[in-house]
Amino acid sequence: MKNAQALAVLSVVFAAGTAAARQSDFARVNRQAAPNGPRPAGDFVLASTTSLRDTGLLDVLVKRFAESSGIKVKAIAVGTGQALALARAGEADAVVAHSKADEEKLIADGYGIDPVTLMYNRFIVVGPKTDPANVKGAGTAAGAFARIAGAGSPFVSRGDKSGTHVCELAMWAAAGVKPDGEKWYVKSGSGMGQTLMIAKEKAAYTLADSATWGAFATGSNLAVVFDRGDELKNVYRYIRTNEAKLPKVNAGAARCFAQFLCAKETMELIRSYGADKPGGPLFVPMGCPENRR
């Protein structure tokens, strides 16, 4: 965990305007979110994917929101499966996730509401620079995974029911491979940053999101060996926990955070975040299209 925590300190400094301007802008947001009452009080608990933490973006967003609103944020970075479980249990007021089928189940079951599409990056396969399984020669993601299995090359899986893990399992299925129990298949049970570090130590392949890889890549003995752009598009959404189902959640703060995320200034911050990293910027903002309906 120490290595993952060390990775999390990566950050990028952004021009932000004056604090007074931010306070004025956020006062407008608060009036929209809670027009008939005072600004929401109390801690706001946000469950987020580890990729936001490991790239440093989560810290930047939380700090900017707290400075602008005065609302304290407790951010919990876990895999998407765990993040959605926290929302379902009423232990998180909102989540940022990237596994659409699991997100839709949370919403269908009545525990999640008002999803907004924030941004995307892409899933990529990284591995040893020598590429012993010749993954670079694969024409599809399923073909890339089939080559890794066929060569018996070490592969590190997150194994944590995260969005990345769900995508990985789908790729094995598409390749007609059942990796569980194979000597070359290792489960880290950890976040993306830690999984990349294990892959580095073992000179192994792994599936990563491009943003965390961009934050991690410098000085690594690994390289991107499969990247087909939008074939493995990785979309992040923000979902509030349903206060009608779980009345103890801090719904007011969750609404305010949604407005903050979808503000033009925040989208511009996301657009430029990590521009100095390999393959950066790290995320592509999508402008919360649901908010414009």
Buried (B, 14 or more C-beta within 10 A) or exposed (E): EEBBEEBBEBBBEBEBEEEEEBEEBBEEBBEEBBEEEEBBEEEBBBBBBBBBBBBBBBBBBBEBBEEBBEBBBEBBBBBBBBBBBBBBEBBBBBBBBBBBEBBBBBBEEEBBBBBBBBBBBBBBBBBBEEBBBBBBEBEBBBBBBBBBBEBEBBBBBBBBBBBBBBBBBBBBEBBEBEBEEEEBBBBBEBBBBBBBBBBBEBBBBBBBBBBBBBBBBEEBEBBBBBBBEEEBEBBBBBBBBBBEBBEEBBBBBBBBBBBBBBBEBBBEBBBBBBEEBBBBBBBBBBBBEBEEE
